[in-house]
Amino acid sequence: MSTKIIIGINGSNLSQVRHIINGASYELSTEAVSAIKTARCKIEKLLNSGKPIYGVNTGFGRLASTVVSSDELGLLQRNLLLSHACSTGRLFSPQIVRIMIFLRVVSLARGRSGIRLETVNALVKLGNSSFMPAVPSQGSLGASGDLAPLSHMCLPILGEGECIDQYGQSFTGAEVLKKIGITAVELEAKEGLALINGTQAMTALLCSAVLDSQRLMDAADATAAITLEALLGTDAALDPELIGLRPHPGALESAVFIGKHLQDSEILHSHPSCGKVQDAYSLRCTPQVHGASRDALKYIKTTLERELQAVTDNPLLMEDGRAVSGGNFHGQPLALAADHLKITVAELANISERRTERLLNPDLSGLPAFLSPAPGTNSGLMIAQYTSASLVSENKVLAHPASVDSISVSGCQEDHVSMGTTAARQAMEIVRNSCHVLATELVSAVQAHRLLNRGKMGIGTQRTFNTVASVFPPLDKDRQFVGDIEAVACLIREGNIC
């Protein structure tokens, strides 16, 4: 990928993260280099003062009052990473780890952490390589940052830990350093803490989930439009004057989106004498339900964009050279946003599964049972809806807010934690589940249209039909179609359903 991101002193944004996901490389700007060097000089000056400074020449957490001798400061920082790298569970994907490294470099580039330039450069070199640290996904409390996962992430620049290459092969940290041509970093005062005291694991997860959710949101509206058409619904509930009488911007946005997809539809206006007065809620209330999710996503994105400009280390260096210990590492803002995202996306799946039920139920659709041309000997899409029902029920469990939980650690010094990383992991799981639920509705709607004979589709719904039909052949008789649904889910994740 030709794109290169120049990391400055003002943080990052979602657009840059999107480029990192797509393989962009990055480097420090001259301003960032200068800021890092200046901050290190401040740390050296503080050390020369002989005063105890948390994390610089003292222990951590409950051991904050234990002063460490100057000849053991490097060992203190190395031991910090070694002892804190104790996560468990499935590994984060290389993509998530790559975002984590990038975001940690972005935070350090602000010049408030006091780390040495050579240490940051080692992290940049690792992040731009084809080897990503092996980082287990469970073990962060989301306060004092993501200590355990970030420790795993940073161990390789010390020649420790483990990395995975693009083919899934495992290498030791020492082996990777030889392959990318750098020597192992020997940490000095404050550096270990600067590397791991931050929110970059939960932020990386939430970035990925939000970017996927933005594509999922448009796909949900496109899916609702083609289903409304297939079920011979009405577009009356999309009336802009009606929507405007309750002026939530997301509802209007969804109504306009769906209306444009239905433009020029002959099917929609092929049943003026059907006797139906109004549609069921899952069709009629789509703008209000989807719109609420659109508005929530804007709040979540705003919170995330702020975090991408943040410095989340502790202690942090002030302009006048003071080292101030505070709580910027606490993940509560992200925890609340991630929990909100869980509910936001779960609701898109909830209403989608209900529309799928209406497509498959002959009493509600007027179409053959389970959209099979020969129901009875053929089950059609019957069990696909079972899977959707299972996923939306699982989403309801995952959507329970992680941020309302807390547990005291470190001898009661760290007595309130955010559980933000847990919330962000669950958000990613809900997004994945919901992509499959929407994909199931899409294949159901496309199969339904194949059984209709009501004239021309809308401009947007025809486009959606063609996109889905390219990976979902007609279901003339029972066959295994799980791969087709997954292919449609991939189209959703890639932003091709809109």
C-alpha positions as CSV (number, residue, x, y, z in Angstrom):
1,M,0.0,0.0,0.0
2,S,1.4,3.4,-1.0
3,T,-0.2,5.4,1.7
4,K,2.1,6.6,4.5
5,I,0.8,8.3,7.6
6,I,3.0,11.0,9.2
7,I,2.4,10.9,12.9
8,G,2.3,14.4,14.4
9,I,1.8,15.9,17.9
10,N,-2.0,16.2,17.7
11,G,-3.1,12.6,17.9
12,S,-4.9,10.6,15.2
13,N,-8.4,10.0,13.8
14,L,-10.6,7.3,12.4
15,S,-9.6,8.0,8.8
16,Q,-6.0,7.2,9.7
17,V,-7.0,4.1,11.5
18,R,-8.9,3.0,8.4
19,H,-5.7,3.4,6.4
20,I,-3.7,1.4,9.0
21,I,-6.3,-1.4,8.6
22,N,-5.8,-1.3,4.9
23,G,-2.0,-1.7,5.3
24,A,-0.6,1.9,5.4
25,S,2.8,2.4,6.9
26,Y,3.7,5.3,9.2
27,E,6.5,7.4,10.6
28,L,7.2,10.2,13.1
29,S,7.1,13.8,11.9
30,T,9.9,16.1,12.8
31,E,7.6,17.8,15.3
32,A,6.9,14.5,17.0
33,V,10.6,13.6,17.1
34,S,11.3,17.0,18.8
35,A,8.5,16.5,21.3
36,I,9.7,13.1,22.3
37,K,13.3,14.3,22.8
38,T,12.1,17.3,24.8
39,A,10.0,15.1,27.1
40,R,12.9,12.8,27.7
41,C,15.0,15.7,28.8
42,K,12.3,16.6,31.3
43,I,12.4,13.1,32.7
44,E,16.2,13.2,33.0
45,K,15.9,16.5,34.9
46,L,13.4,15.0,37.3
47,L,15.6,12.0,37.9
48,N,18.5,14.3,38.8
49,S,16.3,16.1,41.4
50,G,16.3,12.9,43.5
51,K,12.6,13.3,44.3
52,P,10.4,10.2,44.3
53,I,8.2,10.3,41.2
54,Y,5.6,7.6,40.6
55,G,6.5,5.2,37.9
56,V,9.8,6.9,37.2
57,N,11.8,5.9,40.3
58,T,9.1,4.1,42.4
59,G,7.2,0.9,42.2
60,F,3.7,0.6,40.7
61,G,0.2,0.3,42.1
62,R,0.3,-0.6,45.8
63,L,4.1,-0.4,45.6
64,A,4.0,3.3,44.6
65,S,5.7,4.3,47.8
66,T,8.6,2.0,47.3
67,V,11.6,4.1,46.0
68,V,13.9,2.2,43.6
69,S,17.6,2.9,43.4
70,S,19.0,4.5,40.3
71,D,21.0,1.5,39.3
72,E,17.8,-0.6,39.2
73,L,15.5,1.7,37.2
74,G,16.1,-0.1,33.9
75,L,15.5,-3.5,35.5
76,L,12.3,-2.1,37.2
77,Q,10.9,-1.2,33.8
78,R,11.9,-4.5,32.1
79,N,10.4,-6.4,35.0
80,L,7.2,-4.4,34.6
81,L,6.6,-5.7,31.1
82,L,7.7,-9.3,31.9
83,S,5.4,-9.6,34.9
84,H,2.4,-7.8,33.4
85,A,2.3,-9.9,30.2
86,C,-0.1,-12.5,31.6
87,S,-3.2,-12.3,29.5
88,T,-5.1,-15.3,28.3
89,G,-7.6,-16.4,25.7
90,R,-7.7,-16.3,22.0
91,L,-5.1,-14.0,20.3
92,F,-6.2,-10.6,19.0
93,S,-6.1,-10.6,15.2
94,P,-2.9,-9.2,13.6
95,Q,-5.1,-6.3,12.3
96,I,-6.1,-5.3,15.8
97,V,-2.6,-5.6,17.1
98,R,-1.3,-3.4,14.3
99,I,-3.8,-0.7,15.2
100,M,-2.8,-1.0,18.9
101,I,0.9,-0.4,18.0
102,F,0.1,2.5,15.8
103,L,-2.1,4.1,18.5
104,R,0.5,3.7,21.2
105,V,3.1,5.4,19.0
106,V,0.6,8.2,18.3
107,S,0.1,8.8,22.1
108,L,3.8,8.7,22.8
109,A,4.4,11.1,19.9
110,R,2.6,13.8,21.9
111,G,5.7,14.3,24.0
112,R,4.0,13.9,27.4
113,S,5.3,10.5,28.4
114,G,9.1,10.9,28.6
115,I,10.1,7.8,26.6
116,R,13.3,7.8,24.5
117,L,13.1,8.3,20.8
118,E,15.0,5.0,20.1
119,T,12.3,3.1,22.0
120,V,9.5,4.6,20.0
121,N,11.4,4.0,16.8
122,A,11.7,0.3,17.6
123,L,7.9,0.2,18.1
124,V,7.4,1.9,14.7
125,K,9.7,-0.6,13.0
126,L,7.9,-3.5,14.5
127,G,4.5,-2.0,13.7
128,N,5.5,-1.5,10.0
129,S,6.8,-5.1,9.7
130,S,5.0,-8.2,8.7
131,F,5.4,-9.7,12.2
132,M,2.7,-8.8,14.8
133,P,3.1,-9.6,18.5
134,A,1.0,-12.4,19.8
135,V,-1.5,-10.7,22.2
136,P,-4.0,-12.8,24.1
137,S,-7.4,-11.0,24.2
138,Q,-8.5,-11.5,27.8
139,G,-6.9,-10.0,30.9
140,S,-7.4,-6.2,30.8
141,L,-9.6,-4.4,33.4
142,G,-9.5,-1.2,31.3
143,A,-8.1,0.9,34.2
144,S,-4.5,1.7,34.5
145,G,-5.1,1.2,30.8
146,D,-4.7,-2.1,29.0
147,L,-1.7,-3.2,31.0
148,A,-1.6,-6.9,30.2
149,P,-2.3,-6.8,26.5
150,L,0.1,-3.8,25.9
151,S,2.8,-5.7,27.8
152,H,2.5,-8.6,25.4
153,M,2.5,-6.1,22.5
154,C,5.7,-4.5,23.6
155,L,7.8,-7.5,24.7
156,P,9.2,-8.2,21.2
157,I,11.1,-4.9,21.1
158,L,12.9,-6.2,24.2
159,G,13.7,-9.5,22.4
160,E,11.1,-11.3,24.5
161,G,7.6,-12.5,23.9
162,E,6.2,-14.0,20.6
163,C,5.2,-12.7,17.2
164,I,3.1,-14.2,14.4
165,D,3.9,-13.6,10.7
166,Q,1.4,-13.2,7.9
167,Y,1.2,-16.9,7.4
168,G,0.4,-17.7,11.0
169,Q,3.9,-18.9,11.8
170,S,5.2,-18.2,15.3
171,F,8.6,-16.6,16.1
172,T,10.3,-15.4,19.3
173,G,10.7,-11.7,19.9
174,A,14.5,-12.2,19.5
175,E,14.1,-13.9,16.1
176,V,11.8,-11.1,14.9
177,L,14.3,-8.4,15.9
178,K,17.0,-10.1,13.7
179,K,14.6,-10.3,10.8
180,I,13.6,-6.7,10.9
181,G,17.1,-5.5,11.6
182,I,17.0,-3.9,15.0
183,T,18.7,-4.6,18.4
184,A,16.8,-5.3,21.5
185,V,15.7,-2.2,23.5
186,E,17.2,-1.9,27.0
187,L,14.6,0.1,28.9
188,E,15.4,3.1,31.0
189,A,13.5,5.0,33.7
190,K,9.8,5.5,33.0
191,E,9.8,3.7,29.6
192,G,8.1,0.5,30.6
193,L,5.2,2.4,32.1
194,A,5.0,4.7,29.1
195,L,4.7,1.7,26.8
196,I,1.8,-0.1,28.6
197,N,-0.2,2.5,30.6
198,G,-2.8,3.4,28.0
199,T,-6.1,2.5,26.4
200,Q,-4.9,1.3,23.1
201,A,-6.3,-2.2,23.2
202,M,-9.8,-1.1,23.9
203,T,-9.4,1.8,21.5
204,A,-8.2,-0.4,18.6
205,L,-11.1,-2.8,19.2
206,L,-13.7,0.0,19.3
207,C,-12.2,1.6,16.2
208,S,-12.6,-1.6,14.2
209,A,-16.1,-2.2,15.6
210,V,-17.2,1.4,14.8
211,L,-15.8,1.3,11.2
212,D,-17.7,-2.0,10.6
213,S,-20.8,-0.6,12.3
214,Q,-20.9,2.4,9.9
215,R,-21.0,0.0,6.9
216,L,-23.5,-2.2,8.7
217,M,-25.8,0.8,9.3
218,D,-26.1,1.6,5.6
219,A,-26.5,-2.1,4.8
220,A,-29.4,-2.3,7.4
221,D,-31.3,0.5,5.6
222,A,-30.7,-1.1,2.2
223,T,-31.8,-4.4,3.5
224,A,-35.0,-3.0,5.0
225,A,-35.8,-1.4,1.7
226,I,-35.6,-4.6,-0.4
227,T,-37.6,-6.5,2.3
228,L,-40.3,-3.8,2.4
229,E,-40.6,-4.1,-1.3
230,A,-40.7,-8.0,-1.3
231,L,-43.4,-8.0,1.4
232,L,-45.5,-5.6,-0.6
233,G,-45.3,-2.9,2.1
234,T,-46.0,0.8,1.8
235,D,-43.6,3.7,1.8
236,A,-46.2,5.9,3.6
237,A,-44.3,5.7,6.9
238,L,-41.3,7.2,5.2
239,D,-43.0,10.5,4.6
240,P,-40.5,13.3,5.4
241,E,-43.2,15.5,7.0
242,L,-44.3,12.7,9.2
243,I,-40.7,11.9,10.3
244,G,-40.0,15.6,10.8
245,L,-42.7,15.9,13.4
246,R,-40.4,13.9,15.7
247,P,-37.1,15.5,14.6
248,H,-34.5,12.9,15.5
249,P,-31.9,13.3,12.7
250,G,-31.1,9.6,12.4
251,A,-34.7,8.7,11.6
252,L,-34.9,11.3,8.8
253,E,-31.6,10.0,7.4
254,S,-32.8,6.4,7.4
255,A,-36.2,7.4,5.9
256,V,-34.5,9.3,3.1
257,F,-32.0,6.4,2.5
258,I,-34.8,3.8,2.2
259,G,-37.0,6.1,0.1
260,K,-34.2,6.6,-2.4
261,H,-33.7,2.9,-2.7
262,L,-37.4,2.4,-3.4
263,Q,-37.5,5.2,-6.0
264,D,-39.3,4.1,-9.3
265,S,-40.4,0.8,-7.8
266,E,-43.3,-0.7,-9.7
267,I,-43.6,-3.4,-7.1
268,L,-44.3,-1.0,-4.3
269,H,-47.3,0.5,-6.1
270,S,-48.6,-2.7,-7.6
271,H,-51.1,-3.5,-4.9
272,P,-53.3,-0.4,-4.2
273,S,-56.4,-2.5,-3.5
274,C,-54.8,-5.1,-1.2
275,G,-56.8,-3.9,1.8
276,K,-53.7,-3.5,4.0
277,V,-54.0,-0.4,6.2
278,Q,-50.5,-0.4,7.7
279,D,-47.4,-2.5,8.0
280,A,-46.1,-4.4,11.0
281,Y,-43.7,-2.5,13.3
282,S,-40.6,-4.2,11.9
283,L,-41.4,-2.5,8.5
284,R,-43.3,0.6,9.5
285,C,-40.9,1.7,12.4
286,T,-37.7,1.0,10.6
287,P,-36.7,4.7,10.3
288,Q,-37.3,5.2,14.0
289,V,-35.4,2.1,15.1
290,H,-32.5,2.4,12.6
291,G,-32.4,6.1,13.1
292,A,-31.9,5.7,16.8
293,S,-28.9,3.5,16.1
294,R,-27.6,6.1,13.6
295,D,-27.8,8.8,16.3
296,A,-26.1,6.6,18.9
297,L,-23.3,5.8,16.5
298,K,-22.6,9.5,16.0
299,Y,-22.2,9.9,19.8
300,I,-19.9,6.8,20.0
301,K,-17.8,8.0,17.1
302,T,-17.4,11.4,18.7
303,T,-16.2,9.8,21.9
304,L,-13.8,7.6,20.0
305,E,-12.4,10.6,17.9
306,R,-11.6,12.4,21.2
307,E,-9.8,9.3,22.5
308,L,-7.7,9.1,19.3
309,Q,-6.3,12.6,20.2
310,A,-5.6,11.6,23.8
311,V,-2.5,11.0,25.9
312,T,-3.3,8.1,28.3
313,D,0.0,7.5,30.1
314,N,0.7,8.1,33.8
315,P,2.3,10.2,35.1
316,L,2.2,12.8,32.4
317,L,4.7,15.6,31.8
318,M,3.3,19.2,31.9
319,E,4.7,22.1,29.9
320,D,6.6,23.4,32.9
321,G,8.4,20.1,33.4
322,R,6.2,18.7,36.3
323,A,5.3,15.0,36.3
324,V,1.6,14.8,37.3
325,S,0.0,11.5,38.3
326,G,-3.7,11.3,37.3
327,G,-6.2,9.0,35.8
328,N,-6.1,9.6,32.0
329,F,-5.6,5.9,31.6
330,H,-9.0,5.0,33.0
331,G,-11.2,3.5,30.2
332,Q,-14.6,4.7,31.4
333,P,-15.4,7.0,28.4
334,L,-14.6,4.1,26.0
335,A,-16.4,1.5,28.2
336,L,-19.6,3.5,28.1
337,A,-19.3,4.1,24.3
338,A,-18.5,0.4,23.7
339,D,-21.5,-0.7,25.8
340,H,-23.7,1.7,23.9
341,L,-22.4,0.3,20.6
342,K,-23.3,-3.2,21.7
343,I,-26.9,-2.1,22.2
344,T,-26.9,0.1,19.0
345,V,-25.9,-2.8,16.7
346,A,-27.8,-5.5,18.6
347,E,-31.0,-3.6,17.8
348,L,-30.3,-3.6,14.1
349,A,-30.0,-7.4,14.3
350,N,-33.2,-7.7,16.4
351,I,-35.4,-5.9,13.9
352,S,-33.7,-7.6,11.0
353,E,-34.5,-11.1,12.3
354,R,-38.2,-10.1,12.7
355,R,-38.3,-9.0,9.0
356,T,-36.7,-12.4,8.1
357,E,-39.5,-14.2,9.9
358,R,-42.0,-12.2,7.9
359,L,-40.3,-13.2,4.6
360,L,-40.2,-16.9,5.5
361,N,-43.7,-17.2,7.1
362,P,-46.3,-17.9,4.3
363,D,-49.0,-16.6,6.5
364,L,-47.3,-13.2,6.6
365,S,-45.6,-13.0,3.2
366,G,-48.1,-14.6,0.9
367,L,-45.1,-16.5,-0.6
368,P,-44.2,-20.2,-0.5
369,A,-43.2,-21.4,2.9
370,F,-39.6,-20.7,3.8
371,L,-39.2,-19.3,0.2
372,S,-38.8,-22.7,-1.3
373,P,-40.5,-23.3,-4.7
374,A,-41.3,-26.8,-3.5
375,P,-41.9,-26.6,0.2
376,G,-42.4,-30.0,2.0
377,T,-39.7,-32.1,0.5
378,N,-37.6,-28.9,0.6
379,S,-37.0,-26.8,3.8
380,G,-35.8,-23.7,2.0
381,L,-34.4,-21.1,4.3
382,M,-36.2,-22.4,7.4
383,I,-33.1,-23.1,9.5
384,A,-31.3,-20.0,8.3
385,Q,-33.8,-18.1,10.4
386,Y,-33.0,-20.4,13.4
387,T,-29.4,-19.3,13.2
388,S,-30.4,-15.6,13.1
389,A,-32.6,-16.2,16.1
390,S,-29.7,-17.8,17.9
391,L,-27.4,-14.9,17.1
392,V,-29.8,-12.2,18.2
393,S,-30.4,-14.0,21.5
394,E,-26.6,-14.3,22.0
395,N,-26.3,-10.6,21.2
396,K,-28.8,-9.9,24.1
397,V,-26.5,-11.6,26.5
398,L,-23.4,-9.9,25.1
399,A,-25.1,-6.5,25.3
400,H,-25.3,-6.6,29.1
401,P,-23.2,-3.6,30.0
402,A,-19.7,-4.5,31.1
403,S,-19.0,-1.0,32.3
404,V,-21.4,-1.3,35.3
405,D,-19.1,-3.9,36.8
406,S,-15.9,-3.2,38.7
407,I,-13.5,-5.2,40.8
408,S,-10.8,-3.9,43.2
409,V,-7.1,-4.9,42.5
410,S,-3.6,-4.0,43.4
411,G,-4.2,-4.1,47.2
412,C,-7.2,-1.8,46.8
413,Q,-5.1,1.0,45.2
414,E,-6.9,0.4,41.9
415,D,-10.4,0.1,43.4
416,H,-12.5,1.1,40.4
417,V,-12.0,-0.3,36.9
418,S,-13.9,0.3,33.6
419,M,-14.0,-3.2,32.0
420,G,-13.7,-1.2,28.7
421,T,-11.7,-3.8,26.9
422,T,-14.3,-6.5,27.7
423,A,-17.1,-4.2,26.4
424,A,-15.1,-3.5,23.2
425,R,-14.5,-7.2,22.6
426,Q,-18.2,-7.9,23.1
427,A,-19.0,-5.1,20.7
428,M,-16.9,-6.7,18.0
429,E,-18.6,-10.0,18.6
430,I,-22.1,-8.4,18.3
431,V,-21.1,-6.7,15.0
432,R,-19.9,-10.0,13.6
433,N,-23.2,-11.7,14.6
434,S,-25.3,-8.9,13.3
435,C,-23.6,-9.0,9.9
436,H,-24.7,-12.6,9.6
437,V,-28.2,-11.8,10.7
438,L,-28.5,-9.0,8.1
439,A,-27.0,-11.3,5.4
440,T,-29.7,-13.9,6.2
441,E,-32.4,-11.2,5.7
442,L,-30.8,-10.2,2.4
443,V,-30.7,-13.7,0.9
444,S,-34.3,-14.1,2.1
445,A,-35.4,-10.9,0.4
446,V,-33.6,-11.7,-2.8
447,Q,-35.1,-15.2,-2.8
448,A,-38.5,-13.7,-2.2
449,H,-38.1,-11.3,-5.1
450,R,-37.3,-14.3,-7.3
451,L,-40.8,-15.6,-6.4
452,L,-42.6,-12.3,-7.1
453,N,-44.0,-11.1,-10.4
454,R,-44.9,-7.6,-9.7
455,G,-42.9,-5.5,-12.1
456,K,-39.7,-3.4,-11.8
457,M,-37.8,-3.0,-8.6
458,G,-36.6,0.3,-7.2
459,I,-33.4,1.9,-8.3
460,G,-31.6,1.0,-5.1
461,T,-33.3,-2.3,-4.4
462,Q,-32.4,-3.5,-7.8
463,R,-28.8,-2.6,-7.1
464,T,-28.9,-4.5,-3.8
465,F,-30.6,-7.5,-5.5
466,N,-27.8,-7.6,-8.2
467,T,-25.0,-7.4,-5.6
468,V,-26.5,-10.2,-3.4
469,A,-27.5,-12.4,-6.4
470,S,-23.9,-12.3,-7.6
471,V,-22.9,-14.6,-4.7
472,F,-26.3,-16.2,-3.9
473,P,-27.7,-18.3,-6.9
474,P,-31.4,-19.1,-7.0
475,L,-32.6,-21.6,-4.3
476,D,-34.6,-23.9,-6.6
477,K,-34.1,-26.9,-4.3
478,D,-32.4,-27.6,-1.0
479,R,-28.6,-27.3,-1.1
480,Q,-26.0,-26.1,1.3
481,F,-26.0,-22.3,1.2
482,V,-24.1,-21.4,4.4
483,G,-21.2,-20.2,2.2
484,D,-23.6,-17.9,0.3
485,I,-24.8,-16.3,3.5
486,E,-21.2,-15.8,4.6
487,A,-20.3,-14.3,1.2
488,V,-23.1,-11.8,1.7
489,A,-21.9,-11.0,5.2
490,C,-18.5,-10.3,3.7
491,L,-20.1,-7.9,1.3
492,I,-21.7,-6.1,4.2
493,R,-18.4,-5.9,6.1
494,E,-16.6,-4.5,3.0
495,G,-19.3,-1.8,2.5
496,N,-20.7,-3.2,-0.7
497,I,-24.3,-3.2,0.4
498,C,-25.4,0.4,0.4
